[in-house]
């Protein structure tokens, strides 16, 4: 089984969402190797939403990531105003080509 953690944060402005996404990338990417993530995806939408999806082969590592994410969100709330929607799930289907996307600029 592949276990997945998904969160969506809706910010008050697109500028805030872009800055917050940078903080998310900087702070959460360090757990990729540490917790043996299968994948970590962080996206920003034009609707000022930052989405984070992390997948794991081991549910214990998902739980550890969930704890770290909770600590990080407390810090994020000190700097930004946002609404949170979060869920854990079991992945039924996932396809990923073996490529790495670093950053994508939205106009």
N, C-alpha and C positions, 0 to 999 in steps of 0.2 A: 504494500500500500504506500501511496504517497500522501502525506498530510500537508494541508495548506492553511496558511493564516493570511487573511485579507483585511485590510483596513482602508477606509476612505475618509480623508479629512477635507471638509469644504471650508475654504478661507473667504474672508470678506473681499479680497481683491486678487487679481491674477498676479500682481507684483509680489504680494505676500506669499502666495502659493509657490511661485518660482523660488523665492528665498528659502522657504520652509523645505522644499524638495531638496535643495542643496544640503541643508542641515540633515535631512533624513538620509541622504546618500552617504554623507560623511560619517554619520554616527552608526548607521545600521550595516553598512558594507563590511565593517570589521568582524561581523558575526558570520559571514559567508564561510570562511575556513574554520573558524573556532567552533561553530555548531554544525558543520558539515551540511550546509544548505544545498539542496538540489538546484534551486534557483532563487533569485531575488529580483523583483521587477518594481521599479518606482517610476510612476508616470505623473505628468501634470496635464490637466485638461484646460481648455479655454473657459470652462465654467468654474475655474479657480479651485478645482479638486486635485488633491494629491492622493494617488492610489499606491498602496504598497502591498505586494503579494510575495510571500515567501513560501517555498515548498521544502519539505523534509522527508527523508525516508524513515526517520525515527521520531515517534511521537514525543519522546522525552526531550529531544532537541527543540521541537516545536514549543513545548511548554517552557523551556528555558528562554527561548526567543520571546515568547509572550511576556515573560517577566521583564526582560530587558526593554522591550517595546513600551511596557507600562511605565517604567522609570523614565524613559526618553520622552514620552508624551507629557509627563509632568513638567519637564524642563521646557518643552515646546509651548505649553500653555502659558508659561511666564512671559514669552515673547510675542505670541500670536493669539488672535481670536479665531476659533474655528469650531465646527461641529464634527463629531466623530461617529462613524458607522463601522462596526467591526464584527468579524465572524471567523470561526474556525471550521474547517471542513475536510472531508476525505476527497482527494482528487480522483475523478472517474476517468477523465481523459486529459492528456497533456501532450502536446507536440512542441518540441523545441529543436530548431536546427542549431548545430554547434557553432554559433557566432556570438560575438560579444558586441553589444551596442553600448557605447560610452555615454554620449550626450546627444541630444537632439534639440535644436533651437526652434521654438515656436514663434512665428511672426504675429 
